[in-house]
Amino acid sequence: MDKSPLSPLFDPRSIVVFGASPSGRSVGALAYANLVAGDFSGPVIPINPKHQKIDGVECHKSIKTVTQDIDLAVIATPARTVPAIMRDCAAAGVKTAIVLSDGFGKRDPKGRDYEARVITEARKGGIRFLGPNSVGLVRPWLGLNASFLRSNTPKGRLAMVSQSGALASAIADWAGPHHSGFSAMVSLGNSLDVDIGDTLDYLVNDPKTDAILLYIEGLKDAPGFMSAMRRAARLKPVIVLKSGRHTDSAKAAHTHTGALIGSDEVVDAALERMGAVRVNTLGQLFAAAELLANTKKTSGDRLCIITNGGGAGVLAADRARDLGLGLPALTDATRKILDKILPECWSHENPVDILGDATPEDYGATVKAAIADPEVDGVLVLLTPQALTEPTEAAKAVKAALPRRNRKPVLACWMGEDMVAEGRVLLSAAGVSVFETPERAVEGFSYLAQHHRNRQLSLEVPRARAFEDGLDLDGARMIIANALAGGRVRLSDTESKALLSAFNIPVNLTIEAHSANDALVAAETVGFPVAMKISSPDVTHKTDVGGVKINVTDAASVTRCFHDIVQNVRKAQPDAQISGVTVEAMSHLRQARELVIGASRDAVFGPTILFGAGGTLVEVIKDSAVALPPLNAVLSERLIDRTRVSKALDNFRDYEPADKAAVVDVLKRVSIIVSELPEITELDINPLFAGPDGVLAVDARIAIARPPSIDGRYDHMAIHPYPRHLKRQTYLRDGTPLTIRPIRPEDAENEKRFMRELSDEAKKMRFMGSVNELSPELLAQFTQIDYRREMALVAMAEIDGAWLQVGVARYVINPDWKSCEFAIVVSDRIQKQGLGTILMKALIKAAQDHGLHVIEGTVLRKNTPMLHLMKDLGFTQRPDPDDRDVVIVEREI
């Protein structure tokens, strides 16, 4: 894997400071002073035409006179000078910069001009830069303080990335007294170039970073953010504070879905999907920092609470239940231990009340027993300073009770101020996270539990269920194209249902009638009783204007209802364009529950999908949940389970369970619709009837618009969907049918079986070592891939009437986003059939679609067949300078 382009930014060997000054009052002076005062081992060269020397060090007039190679330029000069400085840095070979200067991109036309020129010069010169309006970058482990922060940030394992310089400054000041340290402190500023996604990409591979805190005010590149966040959160806890939670959307909603989904619900859905944990207040962010600075992770959500005051224990237990944490009963073995130690009247349950006169020895022994209990994942120790309490000695006892290699988080809450201050300091210095209130301590543990739960959910394998065959994408696109050509922004009822039918979503037959006689003919055609609804592109919610009649049972009623509907709508909306009514058969789906499934377009994250309770009161009840597509079976079921109406799908009273699998299929199909049709801005199926015998889309509304110009097929998506366009059918040399397609999460069992059946020699050639079985983590990594960053193509052959995986080829895009590293393995049962050639050609084509220029890989020198294949495909070959047994193969594409 190539070195990250941001390495010179985060790990520079040499630095120049533009705007350095001997005066401590300017930004440049502070930044230079911080760099010189730190333990940074490389040269720090000041540049300022106004000075010849700064503190005895030669000050250059420009970078043109600097003879050393420079990794990083720190720029703290007026905005008008920065474009020229960026140009000079490019000429000098500088690859990264931090722009501390303000005055860019504001309402002032000059600021916008400076911004455009800086971006142009940086891109032209290949410079990656942080800022402008950045507070800077701090890397305590390197002794690097390229900022104008006045606080001395201590070393630690926690990274902080902030879009607010003031917040970064506050956390830097907070860290020392709380015995917390940082691996990196990154102030993004205006993020003209390096953004949150870029920073996450770097920090996830940083060996000094164990957890990441994010403060976000807004996002520009949702796909890049989601892709980076997904990768980071799988490996390290990521805690996010997103401000602006109650900003109202300015978009006019034309469907129930559009009215129900707010921007903050979408942010929640995005972070949950990626596995990050969200907090809502600055205090909660500090709590997360307190905990993550000392604790890496937990193996579950079961918390044992130890307290010397019943009230404090109840407060902690209440908050734990609010957050869905477990409060496990103590094992019999643990109770017996505590019975020997504690007074007879201790609580004998969790919370463990060790009473107000608890001694330091009671604290130590109880903590030791709780940590050893196999039913406990974390321990919270509470202390209230009562008459006989010894807070400092109790803290020492807790510290002594901690095992040398403790794998369970231990949190403490020493309540009060003066009496407990020394104990807090002692515990914090010992690596125990200390909180001032029980509720905040429980919230801290919940962040670790949520991270664990998210990681476990990411390892779930969706069941394999074929449903994609027979989708009529071309027909759906023609329906939309015809409507757009007519200048319309919404599909008619019949068009909406036709589009759903193209994706195999069950709908009831609907006929449009332009007159009362047409309505009668339509009713006789579909069969009584019928439902009649106004047909108008201007009417969004038909029942609100008297535009719906149901259970129409005879011919005379059809004529009367036609005229009533038209008159009602003309009275309610005189300007509405009315083309008639639609007539459809009343649904006969027994024991039907009314649901809503919809999609809407978020300004930042693109398409979003909603599920909830449907019907005419949908906006009043507001029982719904939101997710980001694409959805698979596991994600769809998780979305359903987040609503109250999900309970109605089960057996209750005399109702049989509804066909939940059919509801899941509709969600997956709607996911495909919004993925493949960027013209759809809103989609509403309300109600969707769901009963024991299946589902039926009774009413549908679809809003459309010409999509903005996009380069890639799925650029409108925050998360890259399954690239079904790469699927192709072919044959092996012996005529065996073969399908080449991108891998998907449902392939986990196929992949597991395929790897298990490989010979030891094939495994050695693929992994250059011994791999007997794929762990759940590796299996998820191989099958739940990010199609925006990587690709894996599986070869499925029809053998003895069954489709079996017989090969897989994959690549991962390098940090330069121009090249990729590939790997390929073919089943031992398929030899000399041309499968390797077929897979590699398909992989090269996918890499070209990704816009990549080079594909490279490593092959064992003794893997002669693979080296021959590489030669036939036009790959160059050269020895690996670091391993004589390995050959590096490469090809331009």
VODRENDO-297462 format. One line per 8 residues: number of its first residue (from 1); their letters; for each residue x, y, z of C-alpha. Coordinates in steps of 0.5 Angstrom, whole numbers, plus 500, padded with zeros to 3 digits. Layout:
BEGIN
NUM	A	X Y Z | ...
This chain:
BEGIN
1	MDKSPLSP	500 500 500 | 503 507 498 | 504 512 504 | 499 517 505 | 499 523 502 | 498 527 508 | 504 523 512 | 508 530 511
9	LFDPRSIV	502 534 514 | 501 529 520 | 509 527 521 | 513 532 518 | 521 532 518 | 522 539 517 | 517 546 517 | 517 553 515
17	VFGASPSG	513 558 518 | 510 564 514 | 509 570 518 | 514 568 524 | 515 574 528 | 519 575 535 | 513 579 537 | 508 574 541
25	RSVGALAY	502 578 539 | 501 575 532 | 498 568 530 | 505 567 526 | 509 569 532 | 505 564 537 | 505 558 532 | 513 559 531
33	ANLVAGDF	514 560 538 | 510 553 540 | 514 550 534 | 520 552 537 | 518 551 544 | 516 543 543 | 520 537 542 | 520 537 535
41	SGPVIPIN	526 534 532 | 526 537 525 | 528 544 523 | 523 550 524 | 525 555 519 | 522 562 520 | 520 566 513 | 518 574 514
49	PKHQKIDG	521 579 509 | 521 584 515 | 526 580 520 | 533 578 519 | 533 574 525 | 528 571 530 | 531 569 537 | 538 568 533
57	VECHKSIK	535 564 528 | 536 566 521 | 529 569 518 | 528 568 510 | 525 573 506 | 521 567 502 | 522 560 501 | 526 561 495
65	TVTQDIDL	532 562 499 | 531 556 503 | 535 550 501 | 533 544 505 | 527 540 503 | 521 542 507 | 515 537 508 | 510 542 511
73	AVIATPAR	509 550 511 | 505 553 516 | 502 560 513 | 500 565 518 | 500 571 513 | 494 576 511 | 489 572 506 | 491 576 500
81	TVPAIMRD	498 574 500 | 497 566 501 | 495 564 494 | 502 567 492 | 505 563 498 | 502 557 496 | 505 558 489 | 512 559 491
89	CAAAGVKT	511 553 496 | 509 548 490 | 515 551 486 | 520 549 492 | 517 542 492 | 513 543 499 | 507 538 499 | 503 540 505
97	AIVLSDGF	501 546 508 | 497 549 514 | 493 556 513 | 492 559 519 | 490 566 516 | 483 568 516 | 479 572 511 | 477 567 506
105	GKRDPKGR	470 565 503 | 466 570 507 | 461 575 504 | 466 579 502 | 468 578 494 | 475 579 496 | 475 573 501 | 471 569 495
113	DYEARVIT	477 571 490 | 482 569 495 | 479 562 497 | 478 560 489 | 486 562 488 | 488 558 494 | 485 552 491 | 487 553 484
121	EARKGGIR	494 554 486 | 494 548 491 | 491 543 486 | 496 546 481 | 502 544 485 | 499 538 488 | 499 541 495 | 494 538 501
129	FLGPNSVG	493 543 506 | 489 544 512 | 485 550 513 | 484 556 512 | 482 559 518 | 485 553 522 | 487 554 529 | 493 549 527
137	LVRPWLGL	495 542 528 | 498 539 534 | 502 532 535 | 504 531 542 | 508 525 541 | 512 528 536 | 513 534 540 | 509 538 534
145	NASFLRSN	505 544 536 | 503 547 529 | 498 552 532 | 497 558 536 | 494 555 542 | 496 557 548 | 495 550 552 | 500 545 552
153	TPKGRLAM	497 539 550 | 499 532 553 | 501 526 550 | 495 520 549 | 492 516 545 | 486 520 543 | 485 524 537 | 480 530 537
161	VSQSGALA	478 533 530 | 474 539 530 | 471 544 525 | 471 549 531 | 478 552 533 | 475 555 540 | 472 548 542 | 479 545 540
169	SAIADWAG	482 550 544 | 478 549 550 | 479 541 550 | 486 542 549 | 486 546 556 | 481 541 559 | 486 535 558 | 492 536 563
177	PHHSGFSA	488 537 569 | 484 531 567 | 490 527 566 | 488 526 559 | 492 526 553 | 492 526 545 | 495 523 539 | 493 529 535
185	MVSLGNSL	489 535 535 | 486 537 529 | 483 544 527 | 480 543 520 | 478 551 519 | 474 552 513 | 476 545 510 | 477 548 503
193	DVDIGDTL	482 541 502 | 483 537 507 | 476 535 510 | 474 530 516 | 474 524 511 | 481 525 509 | 483 526 517 | 479 520 519
201	DYLVNDPK	483 516 513 | 489 518 516 | 488 517 524 | 485 510 523 | 492 508 521 | 495 512 526 | 498 507 531 | 498 512 536
209	TDAILLYI	491 513 536 | 486 509 539 | 480 513 539 | 477 519 535 | 473 525 538 | 469 529 532 | 466 536 533 | 462 537 526
217	EGLKDAPG	458 543 524 | 457 542 517 | 459 537 511 | 461 538 504 | 463 531 502 | 458 526 505 | 460 520 501 | 467 521 503
225	FMSAMRRA	465 522 510 | 461 516 510 | 466 512 507 | 472 514 512 | 467 514 518 | 465 507 516 | 472 504 516 | 475 508 522
233	ARLKPVIV	469 506 526 | 470 499 525 | 477 499 528 | 476 505 533 | 471 508 537 | 469 514 534 | 465 519 538 | 461 525 534
241	LKSGRHTD	458 532 537 | 454 535 531 | 451 542 532 | 445 545 529 | 440 539 531 | 434 543 531 | 436 547 524 | 429 547 520
249	SAKAAHTH	429 544 513 | 428 549 508 | 425 544 503 | 418 544 501 | 415 537 503 | 411 534 497 | 410 527 501 | 409 524 508
257	TGALIGSD	416 522 508 | 418 529 506 | 415 532 512 | 417 527 517 | 424 526 515 | 428 532 518 | 436 533 517 | 438 531 524
265	EVVDAALE	434 524 523 | 438 523 517 | 445 525 521 | 443 520 526 | 442 515 521 | 448 516 518 | 452 516 524 | 449 509 526
273	RMGAVRVN	450 506 520 | 457 507 520 | 458 505 527 | 460 512 530 | 457 514 537 | 453 521 537 | 453 525 543 | 449 531 544
281	TLGQLFAA	452 536 549 | 459 539 550 | 459 536 557 | 457 529 554 | 463 530 549 | 468 531 555 | 465 525 558 | 467 521 552
289	AELLANTK	474 524 552 | 475 522 560 | 473 515 558 | 476 514 552 | 483 517 554 | 483 511 559 | 479 505 556 | 479 502 549
297	KTSGDRLC	473 498 549 | 468 494 553 | 466 487 551 | 458 488 552 | 453 493 556 | 452 490 563 | 454 495 568 | 455 493 575
305	IITNGGGA	454 499 580 | 457 500 587 | 455 505 592 | 455 507 599 | 449 511 598 | 442 508 596 | 440 515 592 | 446 515 588
313	GVLAADRA	446 508 586 | 438 509 584 | 440 515 580 | 445 511 576 | 441 505 575 | 435 510 572 | 440 513 567 | 443 506 565
321	RDLGLGLP	436 503 564 | 434 510 560 | 440 508 555 | 438 501 555 | 444 498 559 | 444 492 562 | 444 491 570 | 446 484 571
329	ALTDATRK	445 480 577 | 451 478 581 | 453 471 580 | 452 466 586 | 460 466 587 | 460 474 587 | 455 474 592 | 458 469 597
337	ILDKILPE	465 473 597 | 461 479 598 | 457 476 604 | 464 475 607 | 466 482 607 | 460 486 607 | 455 488 613 | 449 483 613
345	CWSHENPV	445 488 610 | 448 490 604 | 443 490 598 | 445 483 595 | 443 486 588 | 446 490 583 | 447 496 585 | 451 494 590
353	DILGDATP	450 498 596 | 456 497 601 | 452 502 606 | 454 509 608 | 459 507 613 | 463 503 608 | 471 502 609 | 476 503 604
361	EDYGATVK	477 496 605 | 470 494 603 | 471 499 597 | 477 495 594 | 474 488 596 | 468 489 592 | 471 492 586 | 475 486 586
369	AAIADPEV	469 482 586 | 465 485 581 | 471 486 576 | 472 478 577 | 464 477 576 | 463 474 569 | 456 477 568 | 459 484 569
377	DGVLVLLT	462 488 563 | 464 494 566 | 464 497 573 | 462 504 576 | 464 506 583 | 460 511 587 | 462 515 593 | 458 520 597
385	PQALTEPT	462 523 602 | 458 521 609 | 460 522 616 | 465 516 616 | 467 516 609 | 474 516 607 | 474 519 600 | 482 519 599
393	EAAKAVKA	483 512 602 | 477 509 598 | 480 511 592 | 487 508 594 | 483 502 595 | 480 502 588 | 486 503 585 | 490 497 589
401	ALPRRNRK	484 493 587 | 485 494 579 | 488 488 576 | 495 489 572 | 491 487 566 | 484 489 567 | 480 488 560 | 474 491 563
409	PVLACWMG	473 499 564 | 472 501 571 | 469 508 572 | 469 512 578 | 464 518 581 | 467 521 587 | 461 526 589 | 462 533 592
417	EDMVAEGR	468 538 592 | 473 539 597 | 473 532 601 | 473 528 594 | 478 532 590 | 484 529 592 | 481 522 591 | 479 524 584
425	VLLSAAGV	486 526 582 | 489 520 585 | 484 515 581 | 485 520 574 | 492 519 575 | 491 511 576 | 487 511 569 | 480 511 572
433	SVFETPER	475 515 569 | 473 520 574 | 466 523 573 | 462 529 578 | 455 526 577 | 452 518 576 | 449 520 570 | 455 523 566
441	AVEGFSYL	459 517 568 | 453 512 566 | 453 516 559 | 460 515 559 | 460 507 559 | 454 507 554 | 459 510 549 | 463 504 550
449	AQHHRNRQ	457 499 550 | 454 503 543 | 461 502 540 | 461 495 542 | 454 494 539 | 455 497 533 | 461 493 531 | 457 486 533
457	LSLEVPRA	452 489 528 | 457 490 523 | 459 482 523 | 451 480 522 | 451 476 516 | 444 478 512 | 441 472 509 | 441 470 502
465	RAFEDGLD	435 471 498 | 434 472 491 | 430 478 489 | 434 482 484 | 432 478 477 | 426 481 473 | 427 488 475 | 425 493 469
473	LDGARMII	430 498 470 | 429 501 463 | 422 501 463 | 422 505 470 | 427 510 466 | 422 511 461 | 417 513 465 | 421 518 469
481	ANALAGGR	424 521 462 | 417 521 459 | 414 525 465 | 420 530 465 | 420 531 458 | 413 534 459 | 415 538 464 | 412 535 470
489	VRLSDTES	415 534 477 | 411 529 479 | 408 522 477 | 401 520 476 | 398 515 481 | 398 510 475 | 405 512 473 | 408 511 480
497	KALLSAFN	405 504 481 | 407 502 474 | 414 504 477 | 413 500 483 | 411 494 479 | 417 495 475 | 421 493 481 | 416 488 483
505	IPVNLTIE	413 491 489 | 406 489 489 | 401 494 487 | 393 494 486 | 391 495 479 | 389 502 478 | 386 505 472 | 385 513 470
513	AHSANDAL	378 515 468 | 377 522 465 | 370 522 466 | 364 519 470 | 363 514 464 | 370 512 464 | 370 511 472 | 364 506 471
521	VAAETVGF	368 502 466 | 374 502 470 | 370 500 476 | 367 494 472 | 374 492 470 | 377 492 476 | 371 489 480 | 367 492 486
529	PVAMKISS	368 495 491 | 372 500 489 | 376 506 491 | 376 513 487 | 381 518 488 | 383 525 485 | 388 525 479 | 391 531 479
537	PDVTHKTD	399 533 479 | 397 539 484 | 394 535 490 | 399 532 494 | 394 529 500 | 388 527 497 | 384 526 503 | 385 533 506
545	VGGVKINV	381 536 500 | 375 531 500 | 379 527 494 | 378 520 496 | 372 515 496 | 372 508 499 | 368 502 498 | 364 505 492
553	TDAASVTR	359 499 491 | 355 500 485 | 355 504 478 | 350 509 481 | 355 511 486 | 361 511 482 | 358 517 478 | 356 520 484
561	CFHDIVQN	362 520 487 | 366 522 481 | 362 529 481 | 363 529 488 | 371 528 488 | 371 533 483 | 367 539 486 | 371 538 493
569	VRKAQPDA	377 539 490 | 375 545 485 | 372 548 492 | 379 546 496 | 384 548 491 | 381 552 485 | 387 553 481 | 389 545 481
577	QISGVTVE	389 542 475 | 384 536 475 | 385 530 470 | 380 526 473 | 380 520 478 | 383 514 479 | 379 507 480 | 382 501 484
585	AMSHLRQA	379 495 487 | 379 495 494 | 384 491 498 | 382 484 500 | 389 483 504 | 386 480 510 | 388 482 517 | 392 488 514
593	RELVIGAS	397 493 518 | 397 500 515 | 405 502 514 | 409 507 510 | 415 506 506 | 418 512 503 | 424 516 501 | 426 523 501
601	RDAVFGPT	433 527 498 | 437 530 504 | 441 536 502 | 448 533 504 | 447 525 505 | 442 524 499 | 437 519 499 | 434 517 505
609	ILFGAGGT	429 511 507 | 423 512 512 | 419 506 515 | 413 507 520 | 406 507 521 | 402 509 515 | 395 511 514 | 392 518 514
617	LVEVIKDS	394 520 521 | 402 518 519 | 404 526 521 | 400 526 527 | 403 519 530 | 410 520 527 | 412 513 529 | 417 512 524
625	AVALPPLN	425 511 523 | 430 513 518 | 436 509 514 | 441 511 509 | 441 506 503 | 443 501 500 | 439 497 505 | 440 489 506
633	AVLSERLI	436 484 510 | 439 486 516 | 439 493 515 | 432 493 513 | 430 489 519 | 434 493 524 | 430 499 521 | 423 496 522
641	DRTRVSKA	425 494 529 | 426 501 531 | 419 503 531 | 413 502 535 | 409 499 529 | 414 493 528 | 410 490 534 | 404 490 530
649	LDNFRDYE	407 486 525 | 407 480 530 | 402 476 533 | 397 480 537 | 390 478 539 | 387 474 534 | 391 477 528 | 396 472 525
657	PADKAAVV	404 475 524 | 404 479 518 | 409 477 512 | 415 481 515 | 420 478 510 | 415 481 504 | 416 488 508 | 423 487 508
665	DVLKRVSI	423 486 501 | 419 492 499 | 425 496 503 | 430 493 499 | 427 494 493 | 425 502 494 | 433 502 496 | 434 500 489
673	IVSELPEI	430 505 486 | 433 511 489 | 440 508 488 | 439 507 480 | 434 513 479 | 437 519 481 | 431 523 478 | 427 521 484
681	TELDINPL	427 526 490 | 421 524 494 | 417 517 494 | 411 515 498 | 408 508 499 | 402 510 504 | 399 506 506 | 403 499 505
689	FAGPDGVL	398 494 507 | 402 488 510 | 398 482 512 | 400 474 513 | 399 473 506 | 404 479 504 | 404 486 502 | 400 491 497
697	AVDARIAI	402 498 496 | 395 501 496 | 397 509 494 | 404 511 491 | 407 518 490 | 413 520 487 | 416 527 486 | 422 527 480
705	ARPPSIDG	427 532 478 | 433 532 473 | 439 530 477 | 445 535 477 | 451 533 473 | 454 527 476 | 461 524 474 | 459 517 477
713	RYDHMAIH	453 513 476 | 452 513 484 | 455 520 486 | 448 522 488 | 449 517 494 | 452 518 501 | 454 510 501 | 456 507 494
721	PYPRHLKR	450 501 493 | 451 495 490 | 454 496 483 | 450 491 479 | 452 494 472 | 458 490 473 | 455 483 473 | 456 479 467
729	QTYLRDGT	454 472 464 | 460 468 461 | 462 461 460 | 469 457 462 | 472 453 456 | 469 447 458 | 462 450 457 | 460 451 464
737	PLTIRPIR	456 457 466 | 459 462 469 | 457 469 473 | 462 474 475 | 459 479 479 | 461 484 485 | 461 481 492 | 455 482 497
745	PEDAENEK	454 481 504 | 450 475 503 | 456 472 500 | 459 471 507 | 457 463 507 | 459 462 500 | 466 466 501 | 467 462 508
753	RFMRELSD	466 455 504 | 470 457 498 | 476 459 503 | 475 453 507 | 476 448 501 | 482 451 498 | 488 447 498 | 494 449 503
761	EAKKMRFM	498 451 497 | 493 456 494 | 492 459 501 | 499 460 501 | 499 463 494 | 494 468 496 | 495 470 503 | 503 468 503
769	GSVNELSP	502 465 510 | 497 460 513 | 490 461 514 | 485 456 516 | 479 459 517 | 476 466 516 | 474 470 523 | 467 473 523
777	ELLAQFTQ	471 480 523 | 475 478 516 | 469 475 513 | 465 481 514 | 471 485 512 | 471 481 505 | 464 481 504 | 461 488 507
785	IDYRREMA	466 492 503 | 466 499 501 | 465 499 493 | 467 507 493 | 474 504 496 | 475 497 494 | 472 492 489 | 471 484 490
793	LVAMAEID	468 480 484 | 466 473 485 | 466 468 480 | 460 463 481 | 460 457 477 | 454 452 476 | 456 445 478 | 452 439 478
801	GAWLQVGV	446 444 478 | 448 448 484 | 451 455 483 | 458 455 487 | 463 460 488 | 470 458 484 | 474 464 485 | 475 471 487
809	ARYVINPD	479 477 485 | 479 484 489 | 483 491 489 | 483 496 495 | 484 503 492 | 491 506 495 | 491 513 499 | 493 516 492
817	WKSCEFAI	486 515 489 | 490 513 483 | 492 506 484 | 490 500 487 | 493 493 490 | 490 487 487 | 489 480 490 | 486 474 486
825	VVSDRIQK	485 466 488 | 481 461 484 | 478 454 486 | 483 448 486 | 477 445 482 | 477 450 476 | 484 449 473 | 486 451 466
833	QGLGTILM	479 453 464 | 481 461 463 | 478 463 470 | 484 467 472 | 484 471 466 | 476 472 466 | 477 475 473 | 483 479 472
841	KALIKAAQ	480 482 466 | 473 484 469 | 477 487 475 | 481 491 471 | 475 494 467 | 472 495 474 | 478 499 476 | 478 503 470
849	DHGLHVIE	470 505 472 | 473 507 478 | 478 512 474 | 484 509 477 | 490 509 473 | 495 503 475 | 493 496 478 | 499 493 482
857	GTVLRKNT	500 487 486 | 505 482 489 | 506 475 487 | 510 469 490 | 516 468 486 | 515 461 486 | 507 462 483 | 509 461 476
865	PMLHLMKD	502 460 473 | 500 467 476 | 506 470 474 | 505 467 467 | 498 470 467 | 500 477 469 | 505 477 463 | 499 475 458
873	LGFTQRPD	495 481 461 | 501 486 460 | 503 487 467 | 511 489 468 | 515 485 473 | 520 487 478 | 523 484 484 | 521 486 491
881	PDDRDVVI	527 490 494 | 525 488 501 | 523 481 500 | 527 476 495 | 521 471 495 | 516 476 492 | 515 479 485 | 511 486 484
889	VEREI	507 486 478 | 504 493 475 | 500 495 469 | 497 502 467 | 490 501 465
